[in-house]
Structures are given as C-alpha cells and as structure tokens.
C-alpha cells in the first residue's frame, strides 16, 4: 500500500510527506523536521490502555521536534449522548459496538480522547 501511495495522485506530496512502516507502539524514529504526526483510523481499533501506549510512543519525538509540531488524529469522534440526530447517533453507536466486539477497541468522544492524551502525557492539548 505504501509503494502505491508514492506513485499515486499524491505524488506531488513526496517531498513533504514521508510514508514508512512503523509500529506505533515503539518510539517514533523520526523527530527532526516534522510538522505533524498523523494517526488515521488507528485509535478506534485499540483499547484505552493501548491508545495511551500509542500516544506515549510519540512523546520522545515530540520533545525533539519544534514546539509547533502537531499530532493529528483522524478518526471518528462520537458526539455526546443526544447531541446528534437519532439516526446518526444510532449508526455511530453500532460501529462503537462492532469495534468492541471485533478488536476490543471503541469509538470515543472528544472528552475521552482528551482523557487518553492527558494520561499519556499531561502536555498534550486537544484542539479542534
């Protein structure tokens, strides 16, 4: 998949985006010249404890990066109860149950993401 991405329509990003194999449970090996770290469709597959491990593994690289380096989490954020239309909320909650059954993971609200990040390192700040 990574080799296809480098030849895809995103090829103009090759000088700005590095695609690499990496276990996000291990410390991030890239730490200088980084504008952002992207976690896309990752957290919903993992338990709270594993998400904390993932976020902790980024801390050493963030400490070596510039103060403006961001961690971008591109995942579904559950609305708080009764915040979304009933049909939308029902669909999102069904996916939440599927993630629990299939992977031991879950969909999370903004508050739950914030709690996990703060548990991993109190210096994390949630921005929307």
N, C-alpha and C positions, 0 to 999 in steps of 0.2 A: 504494500500500500504506500509506503514512504517513497519507493522508487517511482511509482506512478504520479505521486504528487509533484515531484520535482520536474516532471515532463508535462504536467497538465496546464490548464489555462492560468494557473497561479505561478507560472514560471517567472513572471516579472518580479515576484517576491523573493526569488532565490538569494539575492544579495542582502535581504533584510530579515528573512525567516530561516531558522535552522531546524530541519526535521531530523530527528535522531531517535534511535531506540534507547530507552532508558527505563529502569524500574523506578517508579515514583516513590517506592519505599526506601530507596537508597538516596544518600545526599546528592543533590543536583550537581553534576560535574561542571556545568557552565556557570560562570559567575561574573565575568567582566564583559562590559559592552552590552549588557542585557537591558532592554527596555521593559520587557514583560515576560512572565511565565504564563502559559495558557494550559489550563486543565479543562478539557472539553468533554462533556458526557462521561466524567470519571466518578464523581462523588456518589452518585445515586447507586452505584454498584457495590459500595462498601459500607461497612458498619461505622458507627460513630468513632470507635476506637481506631479503626484503620484510616479513616479520614484525618484524624488527629496525627497519625504517623505520617501520612502523605504531606500534610501542611508543615509538620516539624522538619521533614527532609528538605524543604525549601529554605528554611531559615538560614543555614550557613551561607548559601549562595546569595540570599537577600542581604545578609550582613556585609558581603564583599561587593555588592552592586551599589549603584548610585541610590540616593535617597528617593528618587522618583521612580524606581523600578516597581512595577505592579505585579500582583498575582491576579490573573483574570480567570474567573470560574464561570465557564459557560455551561450551565446546567439548568434544569427546570427548578424554579423556586415556587414552592407551594404557597398559595395565598393563605392568610389566616382563615379560620373557620368562618363561614358565612360572608366572606369578603368578595367572592366571585359568584357569577351566576351558578345556579344549582347544577345544571348540566356540566359546565366546565369543571366545577369542583368535584363532581362525581367521577368524571373521567380521570382527573389528576389523582384522586384518592385510589382509583382502581390500579393505576400504574404504580403507586406507592406500595400497595399490597403485593403486586407482582414482583417488585424489586425485593421485597422482604422474603417472599417465598423462594424466588429463584436464586438470589445472591446473598441474602442476609443484609441487604442494603436498604435504602429508603430515599424517598424524595424529602426535601427539607424546606422549611420556611426560612425567611431572611434571618429571623431570630435564632433558629437552630444553626444556620451557617455561622452566624456571629459567635455563638457559644463555642462551636468547634474550633474556630480560628483563635479565639481568646484562650482556649485550653491549650492549643498547640504553642502559642506564644502571645503574651499579652500586648505585644507591639503591633499585632495585626489590627487593621482598621477596616471596617466594611464601608464601602462607598457604593452608591447606586447611580 
